[in-house]
């Protein structure tokens, strides 16, 4: 199994999680109804399960890796802007609506424009984390390289250190998950501890450390209460719970996504993160056929791409 095919598996899992998670938003059912149906493991019947900006931006990352085997920041900025212009209705956040149109005209402007967002602090949101799992799978053979490339991918849109740290943590988790395909690799608390140890100091790292201390049998809704479920739209409020769910369900993508969905909140993003990490190990093996029939397919070029 090459890093290319592992990264593509991660992308497929990310998109599945994104579309699955999006079905639990209030647009489709109330939070109470969603929670009851998730607890009962009642699969959403209506389809297709459309993916959102999480997958749209992950496609840009994967495309750049396929072309260059590394993050080229101006090229990535250009890809983000092109995908945004092609379909701006994928649920992009406020900061991206401000940033991405300008990158279409001047991709290099990200160096100043990303830092000017949110009163000059840069974004500390979860956008860089939600799209990065395939990158972690791509560089799974070298976790230092995975962390470095994740930071480069994050900086194009998320200049705040916490936004960068969220991407680093998810990439490390996906890299460690991918390593489990061919040899021993940490799972559960061991994976979370290693991720925390390698993540830059700050709120994201502290959250992942708390996740490592949280028992695997904690009720998912309780874990989300303690770690955050993405409602604050910050990396530190999103990444720890998504990685906790992934780390304790590395053998089953379906179980991982049900667990993450139970936390509600920004459920398309938490499920995208969890899905990308777990699928770096499992691919889509074991996913129910009805899920695969409901999910929105990725663009044809993904299947046609070659390492």
C-alpha positions as CSV (number, residue, x, y, z in Angstrom):
1,X,0.0,0.0,0.0
2,X,1.6,3.2,-1.2
3,X,1.4,6.6,0.6
4,X,-0.6,7.8,-2.5
5,X,-3.3,5.1,-2.2
6,X,-3.4,5.5,1.6
7,X,-3.9,9.3,1.2
8,X,-6.7,8.6,-1.3
9,X,-8.3,6.3,1.2
10,X,-8.1,9.0,3.8
11,X,-9.7,11.5,1.4
12,X,-12.6,9.0,0.8
13,X,-13.1,8.6,4.5
14,X,-13.0,12.3,5.1
15,X,-15.6,12.9,2.4
16,X,-17.8,10.2,3.7
17,X,-17.6,11.6,7.2
18,X,-18.3,15.1,6.0
19,X,-21.4,14.1,4.1
20,X,-22.7,11.7,6.9
21,X,-22.1,14.4,9.5
22,X,-23.8,17.1,7.6
23,X,-27.1,15.1,7.6
24,X,-27.4,15.6,11.4
25,X,-27.6,19.4,11.2
26,X,-30.9,21.2,12.2
27,X,-31.6,21.8,8.5
28,X,-32.6,18.1,8.4
29,X,-33.7,17.3,11.9
30,X,-33.8,18.9,15.4
31,X,-30.8,18.3,17.7
32,X,-33.1,16.1,20.0
33,X,-34.3,14.0,17.0
34,X,-30.7,13.8,15.7
35,X,-29.3,12.6,19.0
36,X,-32.1,9.9,19.4
37,X,-31.5,8.6,15.9
38,X,-27.8,8.5,16.3
39,X,-28.1,6.7,19.6
40,X,-30.4,4.2,17.9
41,X,-27.9,3.9,14.9
42,X,-30.6,4.8,12.4
43,X,-28.9,5.7,9.2
44,X,-30.2,8.8,7.4
45,X,-32.3,7.6,4.5
46,X,-32.3,10.7,2.4
47,X,-29.5,11.2,0.0
48,X,-27.2,12.1,-1.5
49,X,-25.1,13.0,1.5
50,X,-23.4,16.1,0.1
51,X,-20.0,17.0,1.3
52,X,-19.1,20.5,2.3
53,X,-16.1,22.9,2.3
54,X,-14.2,20.3,4.4
55,X,-13.9,18.0,1.4
56,X,-13.7,20.8,-1.2
57,X,-10.5,22.1,0.5
58,X,-9.2,18.6,1.2
59,X,-9.4,17.9,-2.6
60,X,-7.2,20.9,-3.1
61,X,-4.6,19.6,-0.7
62,X,-4.7,16.1,-2.2
63,X,-4.4,17.5,-5.7
64,X,-1.3,19.6,-4.8
65,X,0.3,16.5,-3.2
66,X,-0.4,14.4,-6.3
67,X,1.2,17.0,-8.5
68,X,4.2,18.0,-6.5
69,X,4.6,15.5,-3.6
70,X,4.8,18.5,-1.2
71,X,2.9,21.6,-0.3
72,X,3.6,24.5,-2.6
73,X,1.8,27.3,-0.8
74,X,1.0,29.6,-3.8
75,X,-0.2,26.6,-5.8
76,X,-2.4,25.6,-2.8
77,X,-3.8,29.1,-2.5
78,X,-4.6,29.0,-6.2
79,X,-6.3,25.6,-5.9
80,X,-8.4,26.7,-2.8
81,X,-9.5,29.8,-4.7
82,X,-10.4,27.9,-7.9
83,X,-12.5,25.4,-6.0
84,X,-14.2,28.2,-4.1
85,X,-15.1,30.0,-7.3
86,X,-16.4,26.9,-8.9
87,X,-18.8,26.2,-6.0
88,X,-18.9,28.8,-3.3
89,X,-22.1,27.2,-1.8
90,X,-20.3,24.4,0.0
91,X,-20.6,26.0,3.4
92,X,-17.4,28.0,3.7
93,X,-16.9,30.0,6.8
94,X,-16.9,33.8,7.0
95,X,-13.1,34.1,6.9
96,X,-12.9,32.1,3.7
97,X,-15.5,34.2,2.0
98,X,-13.3,37.2,2.8
99,X,-10.0,35.5,1.9
100,X,-10.4,33.2,-1.1
101,X,-11.8,35.5,-3.7
102,X,-8.7,37.7,-3.4
103,X,-6.4,34.6,-3.8
104,X,-7.9,33.9,-7.2
105,X,-6.4,37.2,-8.5
106,X,-3.2,37.1,-6.5
107,X,-2.4,33.7,-4.9
108,X,0.7,35.1,-3.2
109,X,-1.4,37.6,-1.3
110,X,-2.2,34.9,1.3
111,X,1.0,35.9,3.1
112,X,-0.6,39.1,4.2
113,X,-4.3,38.5,3.8
114,X,-4.5,35.4,6.0
115,X,-2.8,37.3,8.8
116,X,-5.2,40.2,8.5
117,X,-8.2,38.1,9.2
118,X,-10.0,38.5,12.6
119,X,-8.4,41.8,13.6
120,X,-5.0,40.8,12.6
121,X,-4.8,37.6,14.6
122,X,-5.4,35.2,11.8
123,X,-7.9,32.4,12.0
124,X,-7.7,29.9,14.8
125,X,-10.6,28.0,13.4
126,X,-10.8,24.3,12.4
127,X,-10.6,24.8,8.6
128,X,-6.9,23.8,8.3
129,X,-7.5,20.7,10.5
130,X,-10.6,19.5,8.7
131,X,-8.9,19.1,5.4
132,X,-5.5,17.7,6.3
133,X,-5.8,14.0,7.2
134,X,-4.9,12.9,3.6
135,X,-1.7,14.9,3.9
136,X,-0.8,13.1,7.2
137,X,-1.4,9.7,5.5
138,X,0.7,10.8,2.5
139,X,3.7,11.6,4.8
140,X,3.1,8.7,7.3
141,X,6.6,7.4,6.8
142,X,8.1,10.6,8.4
143,X,6.0,12.2,11.1
144,X,8.3,15.2,11.3
145,X,7.7,15.8,7.6
146,X,4.0,15.3,8.1
147,X,4.0,18.0,10.8
148,X,6.0,20.4,8.7
149,X,3.9,20.0,5.6
150,X,0.7,20.3,7.6
151,X,1.9,23.6,9.0
152,X,2.7,24.8,5.5
153,X,-0.8,23.8,4.3
154,X,-2.5,25.5,7.3
155,X,-0.6,28.9,6.9
156,X,-2.2,29.6,3.6
157,X,-5.6,30.3,5.3
158,X,-5.1,30.0,9.1
159,X,-2.3,32.2,10.3
160,X,-3.1,31.9,14.1
161,X,-0.8,29.4,15.8
162,X,-3.8,27.4,17.1
163,X,-5.2,27.0,13.6
164,X,-1.8,25.6,12.5
165,X,-1.6,23.4,15.6
166,X,-5.0,21.9,14.8
167,X,-3.7,20.9,11.4
168,X,-0.5,19.4,12.8
169,X,-2.4,17.3,15.3
170,X,-4.8,15.8,12.7
171,X,-2.0,15.1,10.3
172,X,0.0,13.3,13.0
173,X,-3.0,11.2,13.9
174,X,-3.6,10.3,10.3
175,X,0.0,9.4,9.8
176,X,0.1,7.2,12.9
177,X,-3.2,5.5,11.8
178,X,-1.8,4.8,8.4
179,X,1.3,3.2,9.9
180,X,-1.0,0.6,11.5
181,X,-1.7,-0.9,8.0
182,X,1.7,-2.5,7.7
183,X,3.1,-2.8,11.2
184,X,2.7,-1.9,14.9
185,X,1.4,1.6,15.7
186,X,-0.1,3.2,18.7
187,X,-3.9,3.2,19.2
188,X,-6.2,4.8,21.8
189,X,-4.5,6.8,24.5
190,X,-1.1,5.9,23.1
191,X,-1.8,7.5,19.8
192,X,-3.3,10.6,21.4
193,X,-0.3,10.9,23.7
194,X,2.1,10.8,20.8
195,X,0.1,13.3,18.9
196,X,0.1,15.7,21.9
197,X,3.8,15.3,22.4
198,X,4.5,16.3,18.8
199,X,1.9,19.1,18.6
200,X,3.0,22.8,19.3
201,X,2.3,24.0,22.8
202,X,-1.1,25.7,23.2
203,X,-4.8,25.0,23.6
204,X,-4.9,22.3,20.9
205,X,-2.1,20.3,22.5
206,X,-3.7,20.7,25.9
207,X,-7.0,19.4,24.5
208,X,-5.4,16.4,22.9
209,X,-3.6,15.6,26.2
210,X,-7.0,15.7,28.0
211,X,-8.4,13.4,25.3
212,X,-5.6,10.9,26.0
213,X,-6.6,10.9,29.7
214,X,-10.3,10.3,28.9
215,X,-11.3,6.6,29.2
216,X,-12.3,4.9,26.0
217,X,-15.7,3.9,27.5
218,X,-16.7,7.5,28.2
219,X,-20.1,8.2,26.6
220,X,-19.5,10.2,23.4
221,X,-21.8,13.0,24.4
222,X,-19.9,13.3,27.6
223,X,-16.6,13.3,25.8
224,X,-17.9,16.1,23.6
225,X,-18.9,18.1,26.6
226,X,-15.5,17.8,28.1
227,X,-13.4,18.2,25.0
228,X,-15.6,20.4,22.7
229,X,-17.7,19.5,19.7
230,X,-16.8,22.3,17.4
231,X,-19.6,24.7,18.2
232,X,-17.0,27.4,19.0
233,X,-15.6,26.9,15.5
234,X,-12.0,26.7,16.9
235,X,-9.4,24.1,16.3
236,X,-9.0,23.6,20.1
237,X,-12.8,23.0,20.4
238,X,-12.9,20.6,17.5
239,X,-9.8,18.5,17.1
240,X,-9.5,16.8,20.6
241,X,-12.9,15.2,20.5
242,X,-12.6,14.1,16.8
243,X,-9.2,12.5,17.5
244,X,-10.5,10.9,20.7
245,X,-13.3,9.2,18.6
246,X,-10.8,8.2,15.9
247,X,-8.2,6.8,18.3
248,X,-10.6,4.5,20.0
249,X,-12.2,3.2,16.8
250,X,-9.3,2.7,14.4
251,X,-10.6,-0.7,13.3
252,X,-14.1,0.5,12.2
253,X,-14.8,3.6,10.2
254,X,-18.5,3.2,10.7
255,X,-18.3,2.9,14.5
256,X,-15.9,5.9,14.6
257,X,-18.4,8.1,12.7
258,X,-21.4,7.1,14.8
259,X,-19.4,7.9,17.9
260,X,-18.4,11.3,16.6
261,X,-21.8,12.2,15.4
262,X,-23.2,11.6,18.9
263,X,-21.3,14.6,20.0
264,X,-23.3,16.8,17.6
265,X,-22.0,20.4,17.3
266,X,-20.1,21.1,14.1
267,X,-20.7,17.5,13.2
268,X,-19.7,17.6,9.5
269,X,-16.3,18.8,10.5
270,X,-15.7,16.5,13.5
271,X,-16.9,13.6,11.3
272,X,-14.6,14.7,8.4
273,X,-11.6,14.7,10.8
274,X,-12.5,11.4,12.3
275,X,-13.2,9.8,8.9
276,X,-10.0,11.0,7.4
277,X,-7.9,9.6,10.3
278,X,-9.6,6.2,10.5
279,X,-9.8,5.6,6.8
280,X,-6.0,6.2,6.6
281,X,-5.9,2.8,8.3
282,X,-9.1,1.0,7.1
283,X,-10.0,2.6,3.8
284,X,-13.8,2.1,3.2
285,X,-13.7,-1.5,4.3
286,X,-16.7,-2.5,6.4
287,X,-18.8,0.6,5.4
288,X,-22.4,-0.4,4.8
289,X,-23.4,-0.5,1.1
290,X,-26.3,1.8,1.8
291,X,-23.8,4.4,3.1
292,X,-21.7,4.1,-0.1
293,X,-24.9,4.5,-2.2
294,X,-25.9,7.6,-0.4
295,X,-22.6,9.5,-0.3
296,X,-21.8,12.1,-2.9
297,X,-19.0,10.9,-5.1
298,X,-15.7,12.6,-5.3
299,X,-14.7,14.1,-8.7
300,X,-13.7,11.6,-11.3
301,X,-10.1,12.9,-11.4
302,X,-9.5,11.5,-7.9
303,X,-10.0,7.9,-9.1
304,X,-8.1,8.6,-12.2
305,X,-5.1,10.2,-10.5
306,X,-1.8,8.2,-10.3
307,X,1.0,8.3,-7.9
